[in-house]
Amino acid sequence: MTTTMTNSSGTEIHPGQIWADRDSRCVGRTVHIDSLDPVTRKAHCHVRTGTGGTPPKSPRTVKILIDRLRPTSTGFTLVGCTRHE
């Protein structure tokens, strides 16, 4: 797995970043990037908070295209970082 990738908006994406979902159906949802797959150009993430901002009832992982990690109406906003490998 790759440690850093750049999306179509020029944003550097790396493990440890925390992103907030901007989709109006998922207000309050945040994801933490665990790893990046250069073949599929997807970020492998775990959900930190679900819709409404509450922790998920069970651990959940998701794969998100790195080009969705940008501040559009259905994209994501970078809100923090826990580490950079």
Secondary structure by P-SEA (a helix, b strand, c coil): ccccccccccccccccbbbbbcccccccbbbbbcccccccccccccccccccccccccbbbbbbccccccccccbbbbccccccc
